[in-house]
Amino acid sequence: MQIIELDARAVRASADLAAKATAADLSKPTPCRGWTLYGLLAHMTTQHYGFAAASRGDADPEKWKLLSLGDDPVHAYLDSAGHVIDAFAADGVADRPFPLPEFRPEPFPAEQAISFHHVDYVVHAWDVAKTLGAELHVDDEVLDAAHTVAAIVPAGPLRLAPGAAFGPEVPWEGGSRLDQLVAYLGRSPAWTP
């Protein structure tokens, strides 16, 4: 499945950006409303381990409970990024159903589940970049795949529900394809700390 390699590229981009964060950066606000960089990295780390568990068929909801990042939050995030990349690259993953208890009781086909992870990590890599005043560099294939998934994300009132993965679309004209993606998924491309 090509989505496995595209997802790995997005996760590596997020890790490259997170690796630049200092201890002082961890308390900075992010485009994710109410989250500091520490909170965003904790969410991202937890999601990596949750999706990795799902790739092995593990449906335990405990795997999705927010993790502490310990004394070295950046290193904890980098470890989780490597873990999910390795988990998705394991033999047989493409044929396994992925239980994602945060989404619904029935498992998802592997390709669909990994595509969810992919769009999330393109957007979260952008969140980290914006927080740090850096640029996110992803290639067109990575962006194409993220746009394909974003196009099927339900719009409307569902995005206002507590815990919704993405906020309401932000009106946005022009800009890059990355700007268009994040605006569609509820972030303002003009966001600054």
C-alpha positions in Angstrom: 0.0 0.0 0.0 1.4 3.3 -1.1 -0.3 5.1 1.9 2.1 3.4 4.3 5.1 5.1 2.7 3.3 8.4 2.3 2.3 8.3 6.0 5.9 7.5 7.0 7.0 10.7 5.1 4.4 12.8 7.0 5.4 11.3 10.3 9.1 11.9 9.6 8.3 15.5 8.7 6.6 15.9 12.0 9.5 14.3 13.8 12.1 16.5 12.0 10.1 19.6 13.2 9.6 18.3 16.7 13.3 17.5 17.1 13.9 21.3 16.8 11.8 22.1 19.8 13.5 23.3 23.0 12.2 23.1 26.6 11.0 26.7 26.3 9.0 25.8 23.2 6.9 23.2 25.0 4.8 25.9 26.7 4.0 27.7 23.5 0.4 27.8 22.2 -0.4 25.8 19.0 -3.0 26.1 16.3 -4.8 23.3 18.2 -7.1 25.4 20.4 -6.2 25.0 24.1 -3.0 23.0 23.5 0.5 23.9 24.2 3.2 22.2 22.2 3.6 19.8 25.1 -0.1 18.9 24.9 0.1 18.5 21.1 3.1 16.2 21.4 1.4 14.2 24.1 -1.7 13.8 21.8 0.5 12.9 18.8 2.5 10.4 20.8 -0.6 8.7 22.2 -2.1 8.5 18.7 1.0 6.9 17.3 0.9 4.2 19.9 -2.8 3.8 19.5 -2.6 3.3 15.8 0.4 1.0 16.1 -1.6 -1.2 18.5 -4.5 -1.1 16.1 -2.2 -2.3 13.3 -1.6 -5.4 15.4 -5.3 -5.9 16.0 -5.3 -4.6 19.6 -8.7 -3.1 20.4 -7.8 -2.1 24.0 -9.2 1.4 24.6 -6.4 1.9 27.2 -4.0 2.2 24.3 -5.6 5.5 23.4 -5.4 7.2 26.9 -3.2 10.3 26.9 0.4 9.4 27.8 2.8 11.4 29.9 6.0 12.4 28.0 8.3 12.0 30.9 11.5 14.1 31.4 12.2 14.4 27.6 9.0 15.1 25.7 10.7 15.6 22.4 12.6 12.2 22.7 9.3 10.6 23.7 7.6 11.9 20.6 10.5 10.8 18.3 10.3 7.3 19.8 6.6 7.1 19.1 7.1 8.3 15.6 9.6 5.5 14.9 7.3 3.0 16.6 4.3 3.7 14.4 6.4 3.8 11.2 7.8 0.4 12.1 4.4 -0.9 13.1 2.8 0.1 9.8 5.7 -1.4 7.8 5.3 -4.9 9.5 4.5 -7.9 7.3 0.8 -8.5 6.9 -0.4 -5.0 8.0 -2.2 -4.4 4.8 -4.5 -7.4 5.3 -5.4 -6.7 9.0 -8.5 -4.9 10.2 -7.6 -1.9 12.4 -9.8 -1.5 15.5 -10.0 2.2 16.2 -12.3 2.5 19.3 -12.1 6.3 19.2 -14.0 6.3 15.9 -16.4 3.4 16.0 -16.8 -0.2 17.4 -16.2 -2.0 14.1 -12.6 -2.1 12.7 -11.6 -0.3 9.6 -9.7 -1.7 6.6 -6.0 -1.1 7.0 -5.7 1.3 4.1 -8.5 3.5 5.3 -7.2 3.5 8.9 -3.7 4.5 7.8 -5.1 7.2 5.6 -6.8 8.7 8.7 -3.4 8.7 10.4 -1.8 10.2 7.4 -4.1 13.3 7.1 -3.8 13.8 10.8 0.0 13.9 10.7 0.2 16.2 7.7 -2.0 18.6 9.7 -0.2 18.0 13.0 3.2 18.5 11.3 1.9 21.8 10.1 0.7 22.6 13.7 4.2 22.0 15.0 5.8 24.0 12.2 3.5 27.0 12.9 4.2 26.8 16.7 8.0 26.8 16.1 7.9 29.5 13.3 9.2 26.9 10.9 8.1 25.7 7.5 6.6 22.3 6.8 8.0 20.7 3.6 6.1 17.8 2.2 6.0 16.6 -1.3 3.1 16.6 -3.7 2.3 12.9 -3.3 2.0 13.4 0.5 -0.3 16.4 0.0 -2.4 14.7 -2.7 -3.1 11.7 -0.4 -4.0 14.1 2.5 -6.4 16.1 0.2 -8.1 12.9 -0.9 -8.8 11.9 2.7 -9.7 15.4 3.7 -12.4 15.5 0.9 -14.3 12.8 2.7 -14.1 14.3 6.2 -17.7 15.2 7.1 -18.4 18.9 7.3 -21.2 20.7 9.2 -22.3 20.3 12.8 -20.2 17.2 13.4 -17.1 19.4 13.5 -18.5 21.4 16.4 -19.0 18.3 18.6 -16.7 17.9 21.6 -13.7 15.9 20.6 -14.2 16.4 16.9 -11.0 15.6 15.0 -11.2 18.8 12.9 -12.9 22.1 13.4 -15.2 23.9 10.9 -13.7 25.0 7.6 -11.9 28.3 7.7 -12.7 30.5 4.7 -9.5 30.9 2.8 -8.6 32.1 -0.8 -5.4 31.3 -2.6 -2.3 30.2 -0.9 -0.5 26.9 -1.1 -2.2 23.5 -1.3 -1.1 23.0 2.3 -2.8 26.2 3.2 -6.0 25.0 1.5 -5.8 21.6 3.3 -5.4 23.1 6.8 -8.1 25.7 6.2 -10.6 23.0 5.0 -9.8 21.1 8.2 -10.4 24.0 10.6 -7.0 25.8 10.9 -6.3 29.3 9.8 -3.2 29.4 7.5 -2.6 32.9 8.9 -2.3 31.6 12.5 0.6 32.9 14.6 1.6 32.2 18.2 
